[in-house]
Amino acid sequence: MSDLAHQQRTLALAMVVAAYVLSFFQPLFALMGLVTASFTLTWACAKEVNPPLLSGMSTSVTNIGGFLAAAILQPMVGWVMDWTSPGGLTESGARFHTPDDFHAGLLLLAGRRPSGR
């Protein structure tokens, strides 16, 4: 019955398309694996450097660092993009950002000072 509705063919086609699209992300996933794998060493270092009484506190502070950086940097990138933006609005009322605005925001993540107005 499902062959009559072509559900199996549709599912197979969707899986092939998804595999093709995801293959473009494989180098990025490999890079993320290489870079973020070293983060687990920070927990071990935090535990070994501090006294045993404070090892739990030190690993929790170390763990919070990544989340705190994400929470702080996300609005900062938006502020930098707004600061370098020409100030236009789209028809729906959203701000218009050029590729240079996105570049300035990414420079902030790289630790460089964006040149703007």
C-alpha positions in Angstrom: 0.0 0.0 0.0 2.8 2.4 0.8 4.3 1.9 -2.6 1.1 3.1 -4.2 1.5 6.4 -2.2 5.2 6.6 -3.2 6.1 7.2 0.5 9.1 5.0 0.3 10.5 6.8 -2.7 9.9 10.1 -1.1 11.6 9.1 2.1 14.6 7.6 0.2 14.9 10.8 -1.9 14.7 13.0 1.3 17.5 10.9 2.9 19.7 11.2 -0.2 19.2 14.9 -0.3 19.9 15.3 3.4 23.1 13.2 3.1 24.3 15.3 0.2 23.6 18.6 2.1 25.2 17.4 5.3 28.4 16.3 3.4 29.3 19.9 3.0 29.4 20.4 6.7 31.8 17.4 7.4 35.0 19.5 7.2 33.4 22.0 9.7 32.4 19.2 12.0 35.9 17.8 11.9 37.4 21.2 12.7 35.0 21.6 15.6 36.0 18.2 16.9 39.7 19.1 16.8 39.2 22.5 18.4 36.6 21.8 21.1 38.2 18.5 22.2 40.8 20.5 24.0 38.2 22.2 26.2 37.8 19.0 28.3 41.4 19.4 29.4 40.5 22.7 31.1 38.4 20.7 33.6 41.3 18.4 34.4 43.7 21.4 34.7 41.2 23.2 37.0 40.9 20.2 39.2 44.6 19.5 39.4 45.8 23.1 40.1 43.4 23.7 43.0 43.2 22.1 46.4 40.9 19.0 46.6 38.5 20.9 48.8 37.9 23.4 46.0 38.1 21.1 43.0 34.3 21.0 42.5 34.0 24.8 42.6 37.0 25.2 40.2 35.5 22.9 37.6 32.1 24.6 37.8 33.7 28.0 37.3 35.7 26.6 34.4 32.5 25.1 32.9 30.6 28.4 33.2 33.2 30.2 31.1 32.0 29.0 27.8 28.4 29.7 28.5 29.2 33.2 30.0 31.2 34.1 26.9 28.3 33.1 24.6 25.8 35.1 26.7 28.0 38.2 26.6 29.4 38.0 23.1 26.0 37.5 21.4 24.6 41.0 22.3 28.0 42.6 21.7 28.1 41.3 18.2 24.6 42.8 17.6 25.7 46.1 19.1 28.8 46.2 16.8 26.6 45.3 13.8 24.2 48.1 14.7 27.1 50.5 15.3 28.6 49.9 11.8 25.2 49.6 10.1 24.2 52.3 7.6 20.9 52.6 9.5 18.4 51.5 6.9 15.3 49.4 7.5 13.7 46.7 5.4 10.0 46.8 4.4 9.1 44.7 7.5 10.8 47.1 9.8 13.9 45.0 10.5 17.4 46.6 10.4 19.3 46.3 7.2 22.8 45.0 7.6 25.5 44.8 4.9 28.1 42.1 4.7 30.6 44.6 6.2 28.4 44.7 9.3 28.6 41.0 9.7 32.3 41.1 9.1 32.7 43.7 11.9 30.7 41.4 14.3 32.9 38.5 13.4 36.0 40.5 14.0 34.8 41.1 17.5 34.7 37.4 18.0 38.2 37.1 16.7 39.4 39.7 19.2 40.1 42.5 16.8 38.8 46.0 16.9 36.3 46.7 14.1 36.7 50.0 12.3 33.4 51.8 12.1 31.9 55.2 12.4 
